[in-house]
Amino acid sequence: MQKRQLGSNGPRVSALGLGCMGMTPIYATPDPDEAIATIHAAVEAGITMIDTADMYAGGKNEELVGRALVGIRERVFLASKFGNMRLPDGTRKVNGKPEYVFEACDKALVRLGVDFIDLYYLHRMDPSVPIEDTVGAMAQLIEQGKVGAIGLSEAGADTIRRAQATHPLAAIQTEYSLASRDVEAEILPTCRELGIGFVAYAPLSRGLLSGQITSLDQLGDNDRRRDMPRFQGGNLDTNLSMVNAFAEIAASKGISTAALAIAWVLARGDDVVPIPGCSRRDTLKDSLTALEVELTKDDMAKIEDAIDAGRIIGTRYPEKQMARLGI
């Protein structure tokens, strides 16, 4: 397995990670046994970074990951996130208060069945709490031996700078794909300037770039993507017209559109680690083929012409969630 370093001084991890959010109900109703088998298959293939969060399925995702790690914990670089909360009435809030940092971590350790989290992220920024206060508390988790490194998810450039000045960050995790390239303006350059690693989630734009979704009718009634503008109405048809052209490029290389989309993210820099979400072994196996793909400058130009992020219709999250990003 190829390795990549998180930032200038961070840990080395597998070039491809595994996002676990879809292993508990959000897009569909996955088989938990198959999900655990997928984590095991990923580790056997050399993937070290396993990514989860306390918000996914109200903590059940961390519990599932914890069950999967029994007997193989030492082979895994475990990442989790906190601070993005879903309330009983279905609404959301962000909590970055220092006292909550300790509470959230202790609960995560129990759910995961471990005594140490390799990388702990603040999932979303809390505008009511100075980032220096939150990161200061997260740094104490390192001092206490509960966490190895810290990071932020979906933070703005100024916030990243202020956080880094408080305590070194190992990684910034943000959505990055052919369909979502806004990080290239400020976030990715800021990470590179400061020597912070970049972890790219949703490299397939939640399946939009996979070539497997052709209609909204394929998505279940409770599938979260039904609420996402990119998948709604005429937006989906417009976006899929670009995916069809992209699929032709993938076919010419003898790989899936999903593998080509991941390969593009891998080619964006040795400091970028994509974490595609796979809940089944067959999709994991396909994702791994991206590591074998070499893309020339001409390839990259053709790919970016086929999937032009500026022509993608619809935001990546609904309006209220978009407002919480990049703070």
PEWO-V811764 format. One record per residue. N is the residue number from 0. RES is the residue in one small letter. SS is DSSP state (2 for helix, 1 for strand, 0 for the rest). D_FIRST is the distance of its C-alpha to the first C-alpha in whole Angstrom. Layout:
BEGIN
N/RES/SS/D_FIRST
N/RES/SS/D_FIRST
END
This chain:
BEGIN
0/m/0/0
1/q/0/4
2/k/1/6
3/r/1/10
4/q/1/13
5/l/0/16
6/g/0/19
7/s/0/20
8/n/0/20
9/g/0/18
10/p/0/15
11/r/1/12
12/v/1/10
13/s/1/6
14/a/0/7
15/l/1/9
16/g/0/11
17/l/1/13
18/g/1/17
19/c/0/19
20/m/2/23
21/g/2/23
22/m/2/23
23/t/0/27
24/p/0/30
25/i/0/29
26/y/0/29
27/a/0/30
28/t/0/30
29/p/0/27
30/d/0/27
31/p/2/26
32/d/2/25
33/e/2/23
34/a/2/21
35/i/2/20
36/a/2/19
37/t/2/17
38/i/2/15
39/h/2/15
40/a/2/13
41/a/2/11
42/v/2/10
43/e/2/10
44/a/0/7
45/g/0/5
46/i/0/7
47/t/0/9
48/m/1/12
49/i/1/15
50/d/1/18
51/t/0/21
52/a/0/25
53/d/0/28
54/m/0/30
55/y/2/28
56/a/2/30
57/g/2/32
58/g/2/30
59/k/2/29
60/n/2/26
61/e/2/25
62/e/2/27
63/l/2/25
64/v/2/21
65/g/2/23
66/r/2/24
67/a/2/21
68/l/0/19
69/v/0/22
70/g/0/21
71/i/0/17
72/r/2/18
73/e/2/17
74/r/2/13
75/v/0/13
76/f/1/14
77/l/1/17
78/a/1/19
79/s/1/22
80/k/1/25
81/f/1/29
82/g/0/32
83/n/1/32
84/m/1/35
85/r/1/36
86/l/0/40
87/p/0/42
88/d/0/44
89/g/0/41
90/t/0/41
91/r/1/38
92/k/1/38
93/v/1/36
94/n/0/37
95/g/0/36
96/k/0/38
97/p/2/38
98/e/2/39
99/y/2/37
100/v/2/34
101/f/2/34
102/e/2/36
103/a/2/33
104/c/2/30
105/d/2/32
106/k/2/32
107/a/2/29
108/l/2/28
109/v/2/30
110/r/2/29
111/l/2/25
112/g/0/27
113/v/0/25
114/d/0/27
115/f/0/24
116/i/1/22
117/d/1/19
118/l/1/20
119/y/1/24
120/y/1/25
121/l/1/28
122/h/0/28
123/r/0/31
124/m/0/33
125/d/0/37
126/p/0/39
127/s/0/42
128/v/0/40
129/p/0/39
130/i/2/35
131/e/2/36
132/d/2/38
133/t/2/35
134/v/2/32
135/g/2/35
136/a/2/34
137/m/2/31
138/a/2/31
139/q/2/33
140/l/2/30
141/i/2/28
142/e/2/31
143/q/0/32
144/g/0/28
145/k/0/28
146/v/1/25
147/g/1/22
148/a/1/22
149/i/1/24
150/g/1/24
151/l/1/26
152/s/1/25
153/e/0/28
154/a/0/30
155/g/0/32
156/a/2/31
157/d/2/34
158/t/2/33
159/i/2/30
160/r/2/32
161/r/2/34
162/a/2/32
163/q/2/30
164/a/2/33
165/t/2/34
166/h/0/30
167/p/0/27
168/l/0/25
169/a/0/21
170/a/1/20
171/i/1/22
172/q/1/21
173/t/1/23
174/e/1/23
175/y/0/22
176/s/1/22
177/l/0/24
178/a/0/27
179/s/1/27
180/r/0/26
181/d/2/29
182/v/2/27
183/e/2/27
184/a/0/30
185/e/0/30
186/i/2/27
187/l/2/24
188/p/2/27
189/t/2/28
190/c/2/24
191/r/2/24
192/e/2/27
193/l/2/27
194/g/0/23
195/i/0/22
196/g/1/18
197/f/1/19
198/v/1/17
199/a/1/18
200/y/1/19
201/a/0/21
202/p/0/19
203/l/0/21
204/s/0/24
205/r/0/25
206/g/0/24
207/l/2/27
208/l/2/24
209/s/2/23
210/g/0/26
211/q/0/27
212/i/0/30
213/t/0/33
214/s/0/35
215/l/2/36
216/d/2/37
217/q/2/34
218/l/0/33
219/g/0/35
220/d/0/38
221/n/0/36
222/d/0/33
223/r/2/32
224/r/2/32
225/r/2/36
226/d/2/36
227/m/0/34
228/p/2/36
229/r/2/33
230/f/2/34
231/q/0/38
232/g/2/40
233/g/2/41
234/n/2/38
235/l/2/35
236/d/2/37
237/t/2/37
238/n/2/33
239/l/2/32
240/s/2/34
241/m/2/32
242/v/2/29
243/n/2/31
244/a/2/30
245/f/2/27
246/a/2/26
247/e/2/28
248/i/2/25
249/a/2/23
250/a/2/25
251/s/2/25
252/k/2/22
253/g/0/21
254/i/0/19
255/s/0/20
256/t/2/22
257/a/2/19
258/a/2/16
259/l/2/18
260/a/2/19
261/i/2/15
262/a/2/15
263/w/2/18
264/v/2/17
265/l/2/13
266/a/0/16
267/r/0/18
268/g/0/17
269/d/0/14
270/d/0/16
271/v/1/15
272/v/1/13
273/p/1/14
274/i/1/14
275/p/0/16
276/g/1/18
277/c/0/18
278/s/0/20
279/r/0/20
280/r/2/17
281/d/2/18
282/t/2/18
283/l/2/14
284/k/2/13
285/d/2/15
286/s/2/13
287/l/2/10
288/t/2/11
289/a/2/12
290/l/2/9
291/e/2/10
292/v/0/14
293/e/0/15
294/l/0/18
295/t/0/21
296/k/2/24
297/d/2/26
298/d/2/24
299/m/2/23
300/a/2/27
301/k/2/27
302/i/2/25
303/e/2/27
304/d/2/30
305/a/2/29
306/i/0/28
307/d/0/30
308/a/2/30
309/g/2/34
310/r/2/35
311/i/0/33
312/i/0/36
313/g/0/36
314/t/0/34
315/r/0/31
316/y/0/33
317/p/0/36
318/e/2/39
319/k/2/39
320/q/2/35
321/m/2/35
322/a/0/38
323/r/0/35
324/l/0/33
325/g/0/32
326/i/0/35
END
